[in-house]
Amino acid sequence: MASNSKPGTPAPESGQYQAVGPRGGRVSNTEITAVQGRPLPPTGKPGQSWQMVDKTKHKG
């Protein structure tokens, strides 16, 4: 299981993130794109966090 990141904390890795509830269930179908080191945006409700869905793939 992937670790969850709280809103406002720097993204651990670049990629697509989805909001999850306090017990780990997905709360929406909306995905955001986060860049490593930049703060994650607020979620829809208190107690939710962000979970990585798809890591950015780099060529090289």
N, C-alpha and C positions, 0 to 999 in steps of 0.2 A: 504494500500500500504506500502511496506517495505521501510525503509529509505536507502538512498544510501551513500556509503562511498568512499571518495576520495582515489586515489592511494597514497601509502606512509604512510597513517595513520594506526594506529593499528586496527586490526580487532576487532569489538565489541563483536563478538561471533564466536566460531569455527563452520565451516560448508562449504558448497559449495556456491561459488559466481559466478555470471555471469556479464560480462560487459554490461552496458546500456549507451545509448546516453544521450545528455543533456535534451531531452524531455521525457526520461524514456523508450524509445524503446530498445529492445534487439538488440545488434549489432553483436553478434556471437553466435554460438552454443557451444563454448568452455567454460567449467566450470573449476574453480580453487578451490583447497582446501586450506582454510585459517585456521590458528590456532589463538585462542583468544590472543590478546596482541601483535602479531607479525605483522609487516608492510605488507600491501597489495601490490602486485606487480604492475608495470606500466600497463596501458591499451594500446590498439593499437593506439589510436589517442588522442590528447588533447581534453578536455571537457567531456570525458567519465568518468564514475565512476563504482563502484562495487555494486551489489545488491545481498543480500542473497537469495538463491534459496531453499536450504535444510539445516536446522540446524542439527548439529551433535547430535545423540541420544546416551545417556549414559545409561548403565544398572546399576541398583542399587537403 
